[in-house]
């Protein structure tokens, strides 16, 4: 078995204590939520923290509640499995429930958390490997090296955002509640979280923790769905992830949004989705034509790189297919989630 | 001389079977299910050190120097060894021994073992590896067999003339004339990729040296006997001083058949340090150690008459062997020798070349050497049927070779239930109503195959039995059977238990089986080539019959009756003609021990003389062949290119099913593995010789959700020489799953896929080409299914 590096473990039982520890060990510590992604990464020597701060005992980070305004508040340490099966999430944010329910495998969804999935490190076929393998390759930009094996001569890491829940939250206008000892609490839209840098693709600070995920109340005619291209029906990270929001007024589209993941370092919003779909009527050719148009735009706008497993050309070919299928799924014309 | 299947398929006493043929639990089923089973890595001995292997980061390089001084100086490190400490060559086939435990002067693939460290714990050993300085001179890496054939230097093995590992060209009859005289000839090229075994238990070995110098090695091996011999050779120790034990094993599938570097390293490190030493491979190391399915490029030419009768088959095969020989000599023969059934080939030729490349070495994986040619031929046979306008099942029936016959390459066929297999899958799948009639995107495909139940080629030449069994009787009524046969999860120890219980009239739980311990068990050649049920089973019957004769004779003498009247079953001994005569088996044991002294017996099995009278004619010659037919039901998503294998019907002729639960389990597992290789798995290296993803995340094996529904039909053609008529079940049911899927895809979307694996991207590309072809003929474009 691969060995973990040596580190010490702190197990605070309050958020305040956790933030204190994070501040005390700034730069030398990493928080661990479910650990389903971090521990394999440590075995691969992708990070070498001196201290792991376990959030397992911080009860205030768990739970799902609905505000008076109908907004969802989901504690960062809430297991993905609970997010996926919670009646309020299923009713108010179906795309998020579907995305959370299709992450990895059942066991991992019981350990892995929503906050952990949002904060998931980027992935690449050249980085999520053992130290021996990476050394034999000559290492890479993201860790220990100076070259990119995805883009010849590339100077910027293109490891791919691979978190299924991120695009779902983006289409829902989700926000993160972040807190640090020094900075106190702040809110950041999930849309604003990302940087186009595969080494670390988020704008959060090292001494900051995700406390909860906030999903504002959606319109009455809200529809959502998630689609995921992957090799197997379980376990696998997305080779393409597509979240869809369609707000209906009767059968007419009032607003819509599509966001994608597993392309490059950051998840993307598709452009011109709302303008194309708005005013069309579900069940009529106007809607089908608009869906085809959005799918075609997606094909033009998305350029998967050979960064994660899966043939990059094939992944690009699948962009319009999955965009179309997920849009249709959202309004109930297909199966869901799409995989 | 060993008993050569003298016992016949039926019990000689007047009753039916009481254990054989009934579903029985595995001997180790409960201990595995409850976590009590002791695997090699569960062994922990006082003072035990942990060892790790340093591996080559380069696919092909000369080792200029190795400096281990810093590693040795690290506190906690007890020993460091390199190739110089274990220079003796080994290899499972005596004529092609080209491996050393650790690289001597050269490395031949990324992952080739270079040095090993024994330390107080794994972490220290890992740190020590980082302190070993190896200076390499990189050499040109041969990553494709064509490249290795074209260019000889720098040779991968310097004592060879070139990079050819083995070449076999065998001609049976005038193939060219037969094909020239055919009404239809189909010719085509096929590609089979490399796949690996992916057993859940990684390789592991533990060694201990006793104060009197006896070396004990526990290893997750499927062939204890060959490990025993190889350890003696490499360590230059007398065989009597070495004991090899196989603990409970977590899957092998052929991947634990060779002697491996870690077995020699732990032994040597234990000898040096005087402490027990353990080495457990990481999952990554299992991928480098490999010995999986050989990638092959295959060209077939098949001729047939209008009525579908084959006239000749001509094959040319290029085999990518990876860096070492392993079982490659046998693989090369098997690639041709095992295709001559269940169909009659009037003429046949194969020309197979195995080439070394700088990749993880290939070896035997479930269906060794014959899965790849079976794929190519069964797809081509479908094309022949289409060209002649015949139903794919009809053409297979038409060419059935029959029972008790001989193949064109000199193999003796005895029982053969292939027609029953075809009939079973034809009926179960609704073939007649559904084939070629399903909506576009859905299809059915059929294929057939055969496989060996062991071979009479004993790997190293000798006249001794291939299987031996010893029985020991306890006064408690317990019988212990000692067998060298390796239970690797296939259930061989359970088969031995069932046979002993049947023969001696015991409840199965009153038979214990001690297996795969070279100090305790008679030699058996191990779990490979699907030989165990047939050979160990026959040896067990042989041992039981000798013991039973003494017991029956003793009871008969007491009752003063004819021994033929006595029956032993399920713990009791009774007189068929006088029900007042009744004893427990335990009491019968006491009577027999009083009369004959301490009870015990030995039994053995050896194959009869088999095979063609030509060089290599015995390789692939088996005392009995199993036969299989598959029908696959697939759905192709023409937008995504994804092939969904919805269902596979498999019918397998295993002779008598000694334990139908175990047979069905082997059939299900074989179909799972075959389907996985068809649409998913791919063991590959990148352009720099580095494995594309040595993990169970990057090398996807199907989850339960990806597994087709499997319906298994057991066909029992009672074999005249098998134990109670049994044949193999562990490997045969894999073969034709693959071409059945390929042929089903053709039925679904009209595309012949000839290059495995059938990835969605490949299917989409083929659909695109098909659409172009169709449009160029100005026909209606193919409609996409919703």
Boltz contact constraints between the chains, C-beta under 6 A:
constraints:
  - contact:
      token1: [A, 2]
      token2: [B, 282]
      max_distance: 6.0
  - contact:
      token1: [A, 3]
      token2: [B, 122]
      max_distance: 6.0
  - contact:
      token1: [A, 3]
      token2: [B, 123]
      max_distance: 6.0
  - contact:
      token1: [A, 3]
      token2: [B, 126]
      max_distance: 6.0
  - contact:
      token1: [A, 130]
      token2: [B, 284]
      max_distance: 6.0
  - contact:
      token1: [A, 136]
      token2: [B, 57]
      max_distance: 6.0
  - contact:
      token1: [A, 136]
      token2: [B, 110]
      max_distance: 6.0
  - contact:
      token1: [A, 136]
      token2: [B, 690]
      max_distance: 6.0
  - contact:
      token1: [A, 231]
      token2: [B, 700]
      max_distance: 6.0
  - contact:
      token1: [A, 232]
      token2: [B, 700]
      max_distance: 6.0
  - contact:
      token1: [A, 232]
      token2: [B, 703]
      max_distance: 6.0
  - contact:
      token1: [A, 232]
      token2: [B, 706]
      max_distance: 6.0
  - contact:
      token1: [A, 233]
      token2: [B, 705]
      max_distance: 6.0
  - contact:
      token1: [A, 233]
      token2: [B, 706]
      max_distance: 6.0
  - contact:
      token1: [A, 234]
      token2: [B, 703]
      max_distance: 6.0
  - contact:
      token1: [A, 234]
      token2: [B, 705]
      max_distance: 6.0
  - contact:
      token1: [A, 309]
      token2: [B, 698]
      max_distance: 6.0
  - contact:
      token1: [A, 311]
      token2: [B, 761]
      max_distance: 6.0
  - contact:
      token1: [A, 314]
      token2: [B, 761]
      max_distance: 6.0
  - contact:
      token1: [A, 321]
      token2: [B, 639]
      max_distance: 6.0
